[in-house]
Amino acid sequence: MPHVARMPPLDAAAMSDVQRSAAAELAAGPRGGVKGPFIALLRSPELMQRLQKVGEYLRFGSSLEPRVSEFVMLIVSRQWTQQFEWAVHLPLALDAGVQRETLESLAAGRRPVAMAPDEAIAYDFCAELLANRGVSDATYRMAVEQFGERGVLDLLGVVGYFTTVSMVLNVALTPAASAAAIPLQPLPM
């Protein structure tokens, strides 16, 4: 049964001046409007403004190739079973060159077999980080060799930012705008 969003869009007339200003700033940027996590985050406009700047950098300006960045976003979405982010970033990852088979495995909760070498390093780094709250020296070394120190920090930024976004969306019960071409399957508890 579909759920009702706990934090639905705010009516413009009910917004404070700070909320209206934050919404206008967001709409003027590359996102083009208040969507997804920003609907809930608008209830704390200062947090939304700061967080969206981090997300803007990570999505549109980081040192990571878009294919790797979008893949990492989906790894985090899988971790949190976050349907909105999965539906948004799945087509972006496919368009960026992540193989459908890779994303089908990820959606099912399995380690993908058919990954490009840099995707495998990103996957292993993220999986280890999310499971252990840190990474081994060997995993760190492989990530630095592949992405450089800036890239490792950008990987960490993507994981942290999309973890925050996933938590906001899950708590707000924000529904996915549309069904994903590859459905994100619930993981066993």
C-alpha positions as CSV (number, residue, x, y, z in Angstrom):
1,M,0.0,0.0,0.0
2,P,1.5,3.4,-0.9
3,H,2.3,5.7,2.0
4,V,1.5,9.3,2.4
5,A,4.4,11.7,2.6
6,R,5.0,12.9,6.2
7,M,6.4,16.2,4.8
8,P,4.5,17.1,1.7
9,P,5.3,20.2,-0.4
10,L,4.7,23.5,1.5
11,D,2.2,26.0,0.1
12,A,4.1,29.1,-1.0
13,A,1.7,31.3,0.9
14,A,2.5,29.4,4.2
15,M,6.3,29.7,3.8
16,S,8.4,32.2,5.7
17,D,10.5,34.7,3.9
18,V,13.6,32.6,4.5
19,Q,11.9,29.5,3.1
20,R,10.7,31.4,0.0
21,S,14.2,32.7,-0.5
22,A,15.8,29.3,-0.1
23,A,13.2,27.8,-2.5
24,A,13.9,30.5,-5.1
25,E,17.6,30.0,-4.8
26,L,17.2,26.2,-5.3
27,A,14.9,26.7,-8.3
28,A,17.4,29.1,-10.0
29,G,20.2,26.4,-9.8
30,P,20.8,23.3,-11.8
31,R,18.0,21.4,-10.0
32,G,15.4,23.8,-11.3
33,G,13.0,23.5,-8.4
34,V,12.2,22.2,-5.0
35,K,12.0,18.4,-5.4
36,G,12.8,15.2,-3.6
37,P,14.6,15.7,-0.3
38,F,14.4,19.5,-0.6
39,I,10.7,19.4,-0.1
40,A,11.3,18.1,3.5
41,L,14.5,20.0,4.0
42,L,12.7,23.3,3.2
43,R,11.4,23.1,6.7
44,S,14.9,23.9,7.8
45,P,15.9,26.4,5.1
46,E,19.3,27.2,6.4
47,L,20.2,23.5,6.5
48,M,18.7,23.0,3.0
49,Q,20.8,25.8,1.6
50,R,24.0,24.5,3.0
51,L,23.3,20.9,2.1
52,Q,22.2,21.6,-1.4
53,K,25.4,23.4,-2.1
54,V,27.3,20.3,-1.1
55,G,25.1,18.2,-3.3
56,E,25.5,20.6,-6.2
57,Y,29.2,20.2,-6.0
58,L,29.1,16.4,-5.7
59,R,26.6,16.0,-8.6
60,F,27.9,18.6,-11.0
61,G,31.5,19.5,-10.0
62,S,33.3,16.8,-8.2
63,S,36.5,15.1,-9.5
64,L,34.7,11.8,-10.0
65,E,33.7,10.8,-13.5
66,P,29.8,11.0,-13.7
67,R,29.6,7.2,-14.3
68,V,31.4,6.5,-11.0
69,S,29.6,9.2,-9.1
70,E,26.1,8.1,-10.2
71,F,27.1,4.5,-9.4
72,V,28.1,5.4,-5.9
73,M,24.8,7.3,-5.5
74,L,23.0,4.1,-6.3
75,I,25.2,2.1,-4.0
76,V,24.0,4.4,-1.2
77,S,20.4,4.3,-2.4
78,R,20.6,0.5,-2.3
79,Q,22.0,0.6,1.3
80,W,19.1,2.6,2.4
81,T,16.5,1.1,0.1
82,Q,15.8,4.6,-1.0
83,Q,13.2,4.5,-3.9
84,F,13.2,8.2,-4.8
85,E,17.0,8.5,-5.2
86,W,17.1,5.1,-7.0
87,A,14.4,6.2,-9.5
88,V,16.2,9.5,-10.1
89,H,19.7,8.3,-10.4
90,L,19.2,5.0,-12.2
91,P,18.6,6.5,-15.7
92,L,21.5,9.0,-15.0
93,A,23.8,6.0,-14.2
94,L,22.7,4.1,-17.3
95,D,23.2,7.2,-19.5
96,A,26.6,7.8,-18.0
97,G,27.7,4.2,-19.0
98,V,27.0,1.9,-16.0
99,Q,26.0,-1.4,-17.4
100,R,22.4,-2.5,-16.8
101,E,23.6,-5.9,-15.5
102,T,25.6,-4.1,-12.9
103,L,22.6,-2.2,-11.7
104,E,20.3,-5.2,-11.8
105,S,22.7,-7.0,-9.4
106,L,22.9,-4.0,-7.2
107,A,19.1,-3.6,-7.1
108,A,18.9,-7.2,-5.9
109,G,21.4,-6.6,-3.1
110,R,24.2,-8.6,-4.7
111,R,27.8,-7.5,-5.5
112,P,27.8,-6.8,-9.2
113,V,30.1,-9.1,-11.2
114,A,30.1,-7.0,-14.5
115,M,31.8,-3.8,-13.3
116,A,34.4,-1.7,-14.9
117,P,37.6,-1.7,-12.8
118,D,37.0,1.8,-11.4
119,E,33.4,0.8,-10.5
120,A,34.7,-2.3,-8.7
121,I,37.1,-0.2,-6.6
122,A,34.3,2.4,-5.9
123,Y,31.9,-0.5,-5.0
124,D,34.4,-2.2,-2.7
125,F,35.4,1.1,-1.0
126,C,31.8,2.0,-0.4
127,A,30.6,-1.5,0.7
128,E,33.5,-1.7,3.2
129,L,32.9,1.8,4.5
130,L,29.2,1.3,4.9
131,A,29.7,-2.1,6.6
132,N,32.7,-1.4,8.8
133,R,32.5,2.4,9.2
134,G,36.0,2.6,7.8
135,V,38.2,1.0,5.2
136,S,41.3,-1.2,5.3
137,D,44.8,0.1,4.2
138,A,44.5,-2.1,1.1
139,T,41.1,-0.7,0.1
140,Y,42.3,2.8,0.8
141,R,45.4,2.4,-1.3
142,M,43.5,1.0,-4.3
143,A,41.0,3.9,-4.1
144,V,43.8,6.5,-3.9
145,E,45.6,4.8,-6.8
146,Q,42.4,4.9,-8.9
147,F,40.9,8.3,-7.9
148,G,43.6,10.2,-6.1
149,E,43.2,11.7,-2.6
150,R,40.7,14.3,-3.9
151,G,38.7,11.6,-5.5
152,V,38.6,9.6,-2.3
153,L,37.3,12.6,-0.4
154,D,34.7,13.1,-3.2
155,L,33.7,9.5,-2.8
156,L,33.3,10.0,0.9
157,G,31.3,13.2,0.2
158,V,29.0,11.3,-2.1
159,V,28.4,8.5,0.4
160,G,27.9,11.0,3.3
161,Y,25.7,13.4,1.4
162,F,23.5,10.7,-0.1
163,T,23.2,8.9,3.2
164,T,21.9,12.1,4.7
165,V,19.5,12.6,1.7
166,S,18.3,9.0,2.0
167,M,17.6,9.4,5.7
168,V,15.6,12.6,5.0
169,L,13.6,10.9,2.3
170,N,13.0,7.7,4.3
171,V,11.9,9.6,7.4
172,A,9.7,12.0,5.3
173,L,8.2,9.1,3.4
174,T,8.9,10.9,0.2
175,P,7.5,8.7,-2.6
176,A,9.4,8.1,-5.9
177,A,8.1,10.3,-8.6
178,S,8.0,7.3,-11.0
179,A,8.8,3.6,-11.1
180,A,12.4,2.7,-11.9
181,A,13.2,0.7,-15.0
182,I,15.1,-1.6,-12.7
183,P,13.1,-2.0,-9.5
184,L,15.0,-1.6,-6.2
185,Q,14.1,-4.7,-4.2
186,P,13.7,-4.7,-0.5
187,L,16.5,-6.4,1.4
188,P,15.9,-9.0,4.0
189,M,16.1,-7.6,7.6
